[in-house]
Amino acid sequence: MKKTFLFVFAIASATILYGQENAAQTEYSQEVPTESSEELSAFNIGVLMGGGSLIGVDFEFLIPKSRLSLQAGVGISSFGAGFNYHLKDGINSSFVSLQYWNQGFGDNHYASYMGPMFVYRHKKLFQCGIGIGSIMDKGPLWKDLTEKQQKVTTALLYNIGLYF
């Protein structure tokens, strides 16, 4: 029940943010010309990218003539993937995403997460994201480091970095 509530809350928040952005764009549409990007891919590098690694990279590919994109990434000790919906046309716009993160490998596996995330992208270079992930799997490292937190079922997902 908690997972469903958190997922609906995240989607509703993203919808409200999109509605506010859309209203502001309509109000000021004569003053600020809109810009559409012809780029179909983006390369991201930063903290907690690539599946939640300390330093990671993601590659994102926009599906032509749509606002949907796919993303995959790796980090020092992680990997991840995402299915994204951009709020505006173009790869350089903010988006809502369904993310999968896997932190650690083998005996150093910490946990795997899946959940919604909102990623803000400035027109050029800067991006940051925040979301909530349901813990899909706890690895051996989780059990070693968090003995008293065995009942935790969700985690905060966030990242910050640059995109090109």
Backbone hydrogen bonds, N-H to C=O, Kabsch-Sander energy under -0.5 kcal/mol:
donor,donor_aa,acceptor,acceptor_aa,energy
5,F,1,M,-2.5
6,L,2,K,-2.8
7,F,3,K,-2.3
8,V,4,T,-2.6
9,F,5,F,-2.7
10,A,6,L,-2.3
11,I,7,F,-2.2
12,A,8,V,-2.6
13,S,9,F,-2.4
14,A,10,A,-2.1
15,T,11,I,-2.2
16,I,12,A,-2.4
17,L,13,S,-2.5
18,Y,14,A,-2.4
19,G,15,T,-2.4
20,Q,16,I,-2.2
21,E,17,L,-2.2
22,N,18,Y,-2.6
23,A,19,G,-2.3
24,A,20,Q,-2.2
25,Q,21,E,-2.1
26,T,22,N,-2.1
27,E,23,A,-2.2
28,Y,24,A,-1.9
29,S,26,T,-0.8
31,E,28,Y,-0.7
32,V,28,Y,-2.3
42,A,60,E,-2.3
44,N,58,D,-2.9
45,I,162,L,-2.5
46,G,56,G,-2.2
47,V,160,I,-2.1
48,L,53,S,-1.8
49,M,46,G,-0.9
53,S,49,M,-1.5
56,G,46,G,-2.4
57,V,74,V,-2.8
58,D,44,N,-2.2
59,F,72,A,-3.0
60,E,42,A,-2.9
61,F,70,L,-2.9
62,L,40,L,-3.8
63,I,68,L,-2.9
66,S,63,I,-1.1
69,S,84,N,-2.0
70,L,61,F,-2.3
71,Q,82,G,-2.3
72,A,59,F,-2.2
73,G,80,G,-2.3
74,V,57,V,-1.7
75,G,78,S,-2.5
76,I,55,I,-1.5
79,F,102,N,-1.8
80,G,73,G,-2.2
81,A,100,Y,-2.1
82,G,71,Q,-2.4
83,F,98,L,-1.9
84,N,69,S,-2.9
85,Y,96,V,-2.9
86,H,67,R,-3.2
87,L,94,S,-2.7
88,K,94,S,-0.5
91,I,39,E,-0.7
93,S,90,G,-0.9
95,F,119,V,-2.3
96,V,85,Y,-2.4
97,S,117,M,-3.0
98,L,83,F,-2.3
99,Q,97,S,-0.6
99,Q,115,G,-2.9
100,Y,81,A,-2.7
101,W,113,Y,-2.4
102,N,79,F,-2.5
103,Q,111,A,-2.8
104,G,77,S,-3.4
104,G,102,N,-0.7
108,N,105,F,-2.2
109,H,106,G,-1.6
110,Y,103,Q,-2.9
111,A,103,Q,-1.1
112,S,137,D,-2.3
113,Y,101,W,-2.9
114,M,134,S,-1.7
115,G,99,Q,-1.9
117,M,97,S,-2.3
118,F,130,I,-3.0
119,V,95,F,-3.0
120,Y,118,F,-0.5
120,Y,128,C,-3.1
122,H,126,F,-2.5
126,F,124,K,-1.8
127,Q,161,G,-2.2
128,C,120,Y,-2.0
129,G,159,N,-2.4
130,I,118,F,-2.4
131,G,157,L,-2.8
132,I,116,P,-1.7
133,G,155,A,-3.2
134,S,114,M,-3.1
135,I,153,T,-2.8
136,M,112,S,-2.8
136,M,134,S,-0.7
137,D,112,S,-1.2
139,G,110,Y,-2.4
139,G,137,D,-0.5
141,L,109,H,-1.8
142,W,109,H,-0.7
143,K,139,G,-1.5
144,D,140,P,-1.6
145,L,141,L,-2.3
146,T,142,W,-2.5
149,Q,146,T,-1.1
152,V,149,Q,-1.1
155,A,133,G,-2.3
157,L,131,G,-2.4
159,N,129,G,-1.8
160,I,47,V,-1.7
161,G,127,Q,-2.6
162,L,45,I,-2.8
163,Y,125,L,-2.8
164,F,43,F,-2.5
